[in-house]
Amino acid sequence: MDVARTSRLACAAAVAVAAIATLNVRAAQAADVSAQLDYSAAPGCPAADDFEAVVVGRLGFSPFRVDASEQVIVRIEPAGKALAGRIEWRDAAGEWIGEQKFPSRTGDCGELARAMGFALALQIQLMATTTAEARPPAADVAEPQPTAVPPPPPTVQTAAPPTAGPGDTSKPDLQSSGPSIIVGAGGAVGLGVSSSPVPLGRLFAAVAWSRTAVELAAEISAPSTTQQADGAGFSQQQWLASLAGCGVVPPLNACLVAKIGDIRVTGQGVDFPATAHGFVAQAGLRLGVTHMLGSRVQLGAHADGLALTTQGTVTLDGLPVWTTPRFAAQLGADIGVRFR
């Protein structure tokens, strides 16, 4: 890295204590260090307005202008199971000036954004102070002597429209940080949902915030067949819809799950084969873990413990051969894609 080109950021970090002591510089100095703000963060992180409020709260004025020549780029992105932040400066020609990186091990995006906003405020404050000290003293500048002019004739003046001052933070709408939409598919092995372990497939869609999520899913089991010693038997298959409300502490999540649907049973090798349908209702708890692949794709694994609130019995030639158990379990894995 070029030492000369990164001196602005290096100095800002080295004299942070001195910058704190000079935070009472007048707001008019903001024009000397104004910059365009380009802010983007991972889902669930503070919005651009919230980040700007941290900087303004430290400085007492807003240094961000849409017509400024320099640009400051702020990025907060997933880094494995944690987050990583970066502040980059570019000059009026778009050339890179320097950058500062902020790793986070806690996964708390709000805390990371506040730390980055405070560091950016210190950089701006130091640059404003340095610019003010570099100006020649007002006494050293020769002021032209006023010349006598005749008074102008009386005129009628109209009020000029108000102009934005140093404290005016008006700008185009910035993208807000809202919930993420997740869609995906997965598979599982069900225990207790049939007379033998059976594979299931599912499609799901979820709305996720930083600490909560709501999921809707549709599930279908593979047909399974149970055969008796005398050759008689039955096959069964389930179709289910599920709703889950989850609490999230990345990468872990815990959900309350409710499922309803239909079970279809068909007799095989009996005198009068028939097909019967039954209502299924389940409720229970899901524990899961999620791993991000980049900023959009996620892999997940989960284990569901379910209690069946409805029960049914399968009969062959008038004799009961299988009754749905009170409890069931599923072990599964998913893949999903996140959208803003």
C-alpha positions in Angstrom: 0.0 0.0 0.0 1.3 3.5 -0.9 2.2 5.3 2.4 1.8 8.7 0.9 -1.7 8.0 -0.5 -3.0 6.5 2.8 -1.5 9.2 5.1 -4.9 10.8 5.4 -6.4 7.7 7.0 -3.3 6.8 9.0 -3.1 10.2 10.6 -6.8 10.1 11.4 -6.3 6.9 13.4 -3.0 8.0 15.1 -4.4 11.3 16.5 -8.0 10.2 17.3 -7.7 11.5 20.9 -6.6 14.9 19.6 -9.5 15.0 17.2 -12.0 14.3 20.0 -10.7 17.3 21.9 -11.4 19.6 18.8 -15.0 18.5 18.1 -16.1 22.1 18.6 -14.9 23.4 15.2 -17.6 25.4 13.5 -20.0 23.7 11.2 -18.9 26.0 8.3 -15.7 23.9 8.0 -17.9 21.0 6.7 -17.6 22.4 3.1 -13.8 21.8 3.3 -14.2 18.1 3.9 -17.6 17.3 2.4 -18.0 14.0 0.5 -20.7 12.0 -1.2 -21.7 9.0 1.0 -22.1 5.6 -0.7 -23.4 3.2 2.0 -24.4 -0.4 1.6 -24.8 -3.0 4.3 -25.8 -6.7 4.8 -29.5 -7.5 5.6 -30.5 -6.6 9.1 -27.8 -3.8 9.5 -28.6 -0.1 10.2 -29.9 1.9 7.3 -27.9 4.7 5.6 -29.8 7.3 7.5 -29.0 5.6 10.8 -25.3 5.4 9.9 -25.3 9.1 8.9 -26.9 10.0 12.2 -24.0 8.5 14.1 -21.5 10.7 12.1 -23.6 13.8 12.5 -24.1 13.2 16.2 -20.3 13.1 16.7 -19.5 16.1 14.5 -22.5 18.4 15.1 -23.0 18.9 11.4 -23.4 16.8 8.3 -20.4 16.5 6.0 -22.3 14.6 3.3 -23.2 16.4 0.1 -24.5 15.0 -3.2 -22.4 17.5 -5.1 -19.2 17.0 -3.2 -16.1 16.2 -5.2 -14.7 13.4 -3.0 -16.6 10.2 -2.2 -16.6 8.0 0.9 -17.7 4.4 0.4 -18.9 2.4 3.4 -19.5 -1.3 3.1 -20.6 -3.9 5.7 -20.7 -7.4 4.3 -20.9 -11.0 5.7 -17.5 -12.6 6.3 -18.1 -16.3 7.1 -20.1 -16.4 10.3 -19.2 -12.8 11.2 -19.2 -9.4 9.5 -16.5 -7.2 8.0 -16.7 -3.4 7.5 -14.7 -1.1 5.2 -14.4 2.6 4.7 -12.8 3.8 1.4 -12.0 7.3 0.2 -11.9 8.4 -3.5 -10.9 11.8 -4.9 -12.7 13.9 -7.5 -11.3 11.9 -10.3 -12.6 8.6 -8.8 -9.0 7.6 -7.8 -8.5 5.5 -4.7 -7.1 7.5 -1.7 -7.1 5.0 1.1 -9.2 2.7 3.2 -9.7 1.3 6.7 -11.1 -2.1 7.6 -13.2 -3.1 10.6 -13.5 -6.8 11.3 -16.3 -7.9 13.7 -16.3 -11.2 15.6 -19.6 -10.7 17.4 -21.9 -10.6 14.4 -23.7 -7.5 15.9 -24.1 -5.2 12.9 -25.5 -2.3 14.9 -22.3 -2.2 17.1 -20.1 -2.5 14.0 -21.9 0.3 12.2 -21.6 2.6 15.3 -17.9 1.9 15.5 -17.4 2.7 11.8 -19.5 5.9 12.1 -17.4 7.1 15.0 -14.1 6.4 13.2 -15.3 8.2 10.1 -16.3 11.2 12.2 -12.8 11.3 13.6 -11.3 11.2 10.1 -13.5 14.1 8.9 -12.8 16.1 12.1 -9.1 15.8 11.7 -9.2 16.8 8.0 -11.4 19.8 8.9 -9.0 20.9 11.6 -5.9 20.4 9.3 -7.5 22.5 6.6 -8.4 25.3 9.0 -4.8 25.4 10.3 -3.4 25.5 6.8 -5.3 28.7 5.9 -3.3 31.9 6.0 -4.3 34.2 9.0 -6.9 36.7 8.1 -4.6 39.6 9.2 -2.0 38.6 6.6 -4.4 39.0 3.6 -4.4 42.5 2.3 -7.9 43.8 2.0 -8.7 46.3 -0.7 -9.7 49.7 0.5 -13.3 50.7 -0.2 -13.7 53.4 -2.7 -16.3 56.1 -2.4 -19.3 55.5 -4.7 -22.5 57.4 -5.0 -25.4 55.9 -3.3 -27.6 53.8 -5.6 -31.1 54.8 -6.4 -33.8 53.3 -4.3 -34.9 49.8 -5.5 -37.5 47.3 -4.5 -36.0 44.0 -3.4 -37.7 40.7 -3.3 -36.8 37.9 -0.9 -34.5 35.3 -2.3 -35.5 31.6 -1.8 -33.8 30.0 1.2 -30.6 28.1 0.4 -29.3 25.1 2.2 -26.9 25.9 5.0 -24.1 23.7 6.5 -26.5 21.9 8.7 -28.9 21.0 5.9 -28.7 17.2 5.3 -31.3 17.0 2.5 -30.4 14.5 -0.2 -32.0 11.9 -2.5 -33.7 9.0 -0.9 -31.3 6.3 0.2 -32.0 2.6 0.2 -33.4 1.6 3.6 -32.5 -1.6 5.4 -35.6 -3.7 5.4 -36.3 -7.4 5.9 -34.8 -10.1 3.6 -36.9 -12.5 1.5 -35.6 -16.0 1.4 -36.8 -18.8 -1.0 -35.5 -22.3 -1.2 -35.9 -26.0 -1.1 -34.8 -28.9 1.0 -35.2 -32.5 1.9 -35.6 -34.5 5.2 -36.1 -37.9 6.7 -39.3 -38.4 8.7 -39.5 -40.7 11.7 -43.0 -41.5 13.0 -44.8 -39.8 10.1 -45.2 -43.3 8.4 -44.9 -46.9 9.4 -41.2 -46.7 8.4 -38.7 -43.9 8.0 -39.6 -42.0 4.9 -38.0 -39.2 2.8 -39.7 -35.8 2.4 -39.2 -32.8 0.1 -40.2 -29.3 0.8 -40.4 -25.8 -0.7 -40.3 -22.7 1.5 -40.4 -18.9 1.6 -39.4 -16.8 4.6 -39.3 -13.2 5.6 -36.3 -12.5 7.9 -35.2 -9.6 10.1 -32.0 -9.4 12.2 -33.4 -11.4 15.1 -36.7 -13.0 13.9 -38.1 -14.8 10.8 -41.4 -16.2 9.6 -41.5 -19.2 7.2 -44.2 -20.8 5.1 -43.5 -24.2 3.5 -45.2 -27.0 1.6 -44.0 -30.6 2.2 -44.7 -34.0 0.5 -43.5 -37.4 1.6 -42.5 -40.2 -0.7 -44.9 -43.1 -0.9 -44.1 -45.8 1.6 -45.4 -49.4 1.7 -46.0 -51.7 4.6 -46.4 -55.4 3.9 -47.8 -58.1 6.2 -46.7 -61.7 6.4 -49.8 -62.9 4.5 -49.1 -60.5 1.6 -51.6 -57.9 2.5 -50.4 -54.4 3.0 -50.9 -50.7 2.5 -49.2 -47.7 1.1 -49.4 -44.1 2.5 -48.3 -40.6 1.5 -48.6 -37.2 3.2 -49.1 -33.6 1.9 -48.5 -30.9 4.5 -48.4 -27.1 4.8 -46.4 -25.6 7.6 -45.9 -22.2 9.4 -42.9 -21.4 11.6 -42.0 -18.4 13.7 -38.3 -18.3 14.6 -35.9 -16.5 16.8 -32.5 -16.0 15.3 -29.1 -15.6 16.9 -26.7 -16.2 13.9 -25.9 -18.8 12.9 -28.5 -20.6 15.2 -32.3 -20.4 15.1 -35.1 -21.9 17.1 -38.7 -22.1 15.7 -42.2 -22.9 16.8 -43.7 -25.1 14.0 -47.3 -25.9 13.1 -48.3 -28.3 10.3 -51.6 -29.4 8.8 -52.4 -31.6 5.8 -53.7 -34.8 4.4 -52.6 -38.5 4.6 -53.7 -40.9 1.9 -53.7 -44.6 2.6 -54.4 -47.3 0.0 -54.8 -51.0 0.7 -52.8 -53.6 -1.2 -53.3 -57.4 -1.5 -56.7 -57.3 0.3 -60.1 -58.5 -0.7 -61.5 -55.0 -1.2 -58.7 -52.5 -1.8 -59.7 -48.9 -1.0 -58.2 -45.5 -0.5 -58.8 -43.4 2.6 -57.9 -39.9 3.4 -57.3 -38.4 6.9 -56.6 -35.0 8.4 -53.1 -34.5 9.9 -52.2 -31.8 12.4 -48.7 -31.5 14.0 -47.0 -29.0 16.3 -43.6 -28.8 17.8 -40.1 -27.2 18.0 -37.4 -26.8 15.4 -33.7 -26.2 16.1 -31.5 -25.2 13.1 -28.2 -23.8 12.0 -27.5 -21.6 8.9 -24.3 -21.0 7.0 -23.9 -18.2 4.5 -22.1 -18.7 1.2 -21.4 -15.1 0.2 -24.1 -12.5 0.7 -27.1 -14.3 -0.9 -26.9 -18.1 -0.8 -27.4 -19.9 2.5 -27.2 -23.6 3.6 -29.2 -24.8 6.6 -29.7 -27.9 8.7 -32.6 -28.5 11.1 -34.1 -31.0 13.5 -37.9 -31.0 14.2 -39.6 -32.6 17.2 -43.4 -32.8 16.5 -46.4 -33.9 18.5 -49.4 -35.2 16.5 -52.6 -33.6 17.7 -54.6 -36.0 15.5 -54.4 -39.8 15.3 -55.7 -42.5 12.9 -55.6 -46.2 12.6 -55.1 -48.3 9.4 -57.2 -51.5 9.2 -56.9 -54.4 6.8 -59.8 -56.7 6.4 -61.3 -55.2 9.5 -58.2 -55.6 11.6 -56.1 -52.7 12.9 -52.5 -53.0 11.6 -51.0 -49.5 12.3 -51.8 -46.5 14.4 -50.1 -43.1 13.9 -47.8 -42.4 16.9 -48.1 -39.5 19.2 -44.7 -38.1 18.4 -42.6 -37.7 15.2 -39.3 -36.2 14.2 -37.6 -34.9 11.1 -33.9 -34.4 10.2 -33.4 -32.2 7.2 -31.2 -29.8 5.1 -32.1 -26.8 3.0 -30.6 -24.4 0.5 -32.0 -20.9 0.1 -31.4 -17.6 -1.8 -31.8 -14.2 0.0 -33.3 -11.1 -1.7 -33.5 -7.6 -0.2 
